[in-house]
Amino acid sequence: MFSVFSFLFTALVLLIMSSVKIINEYERAVIFRLGNLIGAKGPGIIIVIPVIDKMVRVDTRIETLDVRPQDIITRDNVTIKVNAVVYFRVLDPAKAVNEATNYLLATSELSQTTLRSVVGQVELDTLLSEREAVNHRLADILDQQTEPWGVKVSNVEVKQVDLPVEMQRAMAKQAEAERERRAKVIAAEGELQASEKLGAAAAVMEKNPISVQLRYLQTLAEMSNENTTNTIIPFPMELFKGLMPKEYFNVVKAEPKDV
């Protein structure tokens, strides 16, 4: 009699222990009772009736999904290889278990097809220069399609775009030509600014003739500091007016003759 009581007591203790489940803060327990969906429970301690209830644990933390590289033809007929990463989490555990056989696999396959579809509709330059806009478009499409599964796609990032070798060479030549163009434009703008400054300086010297003499003396001082054997010193012609005939200093304008 005592052995039967001990057996029943032990069985009861084991039954109670198997019924008690501890659900972590980042988990939810989806309960099916006799095949019917009861709902999601947790976190904390919950009671699951053995044999009658079935429990499925669902992680509600953010999941990181790597989308394997895809060979895609862009809108301008360039074949590229693109991969991406998708960040999502389960908002409704009951839907995630009840609406999809495997929501992780379903989200992965949907991410691959959506990546091919979206990248195939844009040109290569748009993909490279406006990648943030492409990421937002991918995230919006995935979020709308995974909402019935209780899955929320928070972000999608295109990680790497591999270009053909021929396209890399063409882009390198284009970048080099662009750099040369910018260098020529900068040089032309520098020449224009220098000419404007020289014109302003000439106007100042015209109003103040003494500034020409000061500039002449400064030039002589600079030439004397150079290590040269020969120095050419120009003299203004006005210094020789008293030594040379006046006709050398008169400029005669020749009138055109009638033909």
Secondary structure, DSSP 8 states (H G I E B T S, - for coil): -HHHHHHHHHHHHHHHHHHEEEE-TTEEEEEEETTEEEEEE-SEEEE--TTTEEEEEEE-S-EEEEEEEEEEE-TTS-EEEEEEEEEEEES-HHHHHHT-S-HHHHHHHHHHHHHHHHHTTS-HHHHHH-HHHHHHHHHHHHHHHHGGGTEEEEEEEEEEEE--HHHHHHHHHHHHHHHHHHHHHHHHHHHHHHHHHHHHHHHHHHH-THHHHHHHHHHHHHHHTS--S-------GGGGTTTS-GGGT----------
